[in-house]
C-alpha cells in the first residue's frame, strides 16, 4: 500500500498512526510505503518511527519498485 504525506482529508501521518494501531497479524501481511515528494529530514524521521514502513521519493520507478519487492519478499 502506498500513502502520501500530503493527502486531502487525512494526511499520511494520521493514516500511519491509525495503521500502526491495527493488529500485528494484519500489518505483517501488508507492505506499507510512504511515496512522497518530501525529502525533509523531519518527515523521514517521523516515518522512521513506524516499524516496517518504507520511505520512497516520487516518482515511483520500476527500479524502486523492484528494490521494495526484493526487500519485503525474499525469494528462495
C-alpha positions, 0 to 999 in steps of 0.5 A: 500500500502506498500513502502520501504525506500530503493527502486531502482529508487525512494526511499520511501521518494520521493514516500511519498512526491509525495503521500502526494501531491495527493488529500485528497479524494484519500489518505483517501481511501488508507492505506499507510505503510512504511515496512522497515528494518530501525529502525533509529530514523531519518527515523521514524521521517521523516515518522512521518511527513506524516499524516496517514502513518504507520511505520512497521519493516520487516518482515511483520507478520500476527500479524502486519498485523492484528494490521494495519487492526484493526487500519485503519478499525474499525469494528462495 
